[in-house]
Amino acid sequence: MKQFEANFDGLVGPTHNYAGLSYGNVASLNNASASSSPKQAAKQGLKKMKALADLGMVQGVLAPQERPDIASLRRLGFSGTDANVLAMAAKQAPAIFQACCSASSMWTANAATVSPSADTSDGKIHFTPANLTNKYHRSLEPQVTGKILQATFANKEYFAHHAHLPDNEHFGDEGAANHTRLCSDYGKTGLEMFVYGRHAFDTSKPAPKKFPARQTLEASQAVARLHGLKDDNVVYVQQNPDLIDQGVFHNDVIAVGNQNVLFYHEQAFYQSSQAIAEIKQKFVGDDLHLICVKTEEVSVQDAIKSYLFNTQIITLANGDMAIIAPTDCKENSAVSTYLTNLVAQNTPIKHVYYHDVKESMRNGGGPACLRLRVAMTNKEHAAVNQSTLINDNQFERLNTWVDNHYRDTLHVKDLCDPQLLIESRTALDELTQLLSLGSVYPFQQ
Ligand SMILES: N=C(N)NCCC[C@H](NC(=O)CCC(=O)O)C(=O)O
């Protein structure tokens, strides 16, 4: 039976804006209050999805969330009509209000952790939505993310869905951004690598000093248990705390893996040589390619600015691997030189394709942030909600939908416009028809 890895990208929502919400994510802080283009952001994302579909990849889409999140604002005591809730919150608590307007669910690498059926004890694909406790605006996502995942992967014979971990920072979980699966083939049992930032229940252990560690070891261990993974097929690696303090807020900013390739910066991991030794020892297969980028080749700052490691590494139909990189990598001389040399070396990576995802990059989200990977068999592929898969028709329909409902520009001051809430809800109601999701949003209950 054929095995492959699908990418499910987050569709950018109608309220995409730069609110400087993510302390520790340098791009988010640097671009706070810049004006955004929700329409361009969504179309950039769709263009990348279509490019991968045209490369023969299985490409899906995960719907955005209802923003402004009126229900969350009411839970905080803002009351009256929806318009009044918007006006009251925007006036009395602008930072909280802006957090309730974020389109951050677009970064579906943070939507969940996914364990393919070749790894799990019950032979199903397991999903655990990330609780994203460290950032308030992201902590609003897991409930609806769970509903969207269950409407996308509905067939209980093939897909198992867990509740997100407890909403407490001891179990801070940022999903697939801190999870990499190494395997000799997508359909064979893989080594699932969980990267965490701190030990929540043992403060004697190393931890970053300046920026928060958003993922805890205990959260990663809980997900591995829930997914029924065997200890021999799991490795826990601590992120280098010094790098978190330089702005590496998720592991997918400094490392990325695909099948038998781990592409990472030499400073990525704490006690790196022990971590790599354990990965080598546990990897099932013989030709593991560890592509370690040295600081003198690409500095940590260049890696963070260009998102060299927030690239997607995909396996094409002919077996070659390709890197999907943001154009920011092309614009950085050290990084573009590195990539040009890389494809000429003797590694499985033979091609680099650049994509403009600048609207997302300005909030610290690159190509890999925008996608959730799901390795699957043909039968599991057939069991997915087919309306969520990108083909020529669905691409056209979604682009037209964006053209009809999205604003060309948006500024933080526009977020309390009652018309924007109406536009967003109208758009999402139509989207749930387009993607055959059913009523997944609070406003539809
Ligand atoms: N690396 C991965 N997998 N995901 C990137 C997430 C970026 C996101 N930015 C934001 O949420 C900024 C929102 C704002 O400031 O408006 C975050 O920090 O959680």
The ligand as a Tripos MOL2 file, in Angstrom:
@<TRIPOS>MOLECULE
LIG
   19    18     1     0     0
SMALL
NO_CHARGES

@<TRIPOS>ATOM
      1 N1          6.8020   28.4980   14.2680 N.2       1 LIG1
      2 C1          5.5800   28.0660   14.1710 C.2       1 LIG1
      3 N2          5.2950   26.7940   14.0510 N.pl3     1 LIG1
      4 N3          4.5400   28.9290   14.2270 N.pl3     1 LIG1
      5 C2          4.6840   30.3590   14.1770 C.3       1 LIG1
      6 C3          3.6460   30.9890   15.0430 C.3       1 LIG1
      7 C4          3.7680   32.5120   15.0560 C.3       1 LIG1
      8 C5          2.7890   33.0950   16.0280 C.3       1 LIG1
      9 N4          2.7630   34.5260   15.8780 N.am      1 LIG1
     10 C6          1.8060   35.2360   16.4480 C.2       1 LIG1
     11 O1          0.9220   34.6990   17.1130 O.2       1 LIG1
     12 C7          1.8790   36.7350   16.2460 C.3       1 LIG1
     13 C8          0.4950   37.3550   16.3150 C.3       1 LIG1
     14 C9          0.5960   38.8680   16.3940 C.2       1 LIG1
     15 O2          1.5550   39.3740   16.9940 O.co2     1 LIG1
     16 O3         -0.3350   39.5500   15.8660 O.co2     1 LIG1
     17 C10         3.1800   32.7090   17.4890 C.2       1 LIG1
     18 O4          4.0200   33.4060   18.0600 O.co2     1 LIG1
     19 O5          2.6180   31.7190   17.9800 O.co2     1 LIG1
@<TRIPOS>BOND
     1     1     2 2
     2     2     3 1
     3     2     4 1
     4     4     5 1
     5     5     6 1
     6     6     7 1
     7     7     8 1
     8     8     9 1
     9     8    17 1
    10     9    10 1
    11    10    11 2
    12    10    12 1
    13    12    13 1
    14    13    14 1
    15    14    15 2
    16    14    16 1
    17    17    18 2
    18    17    19 1
@<TRIPOS>SUBSTRUCTURE
     1 LIG1         1 GROUP 0 **** ****
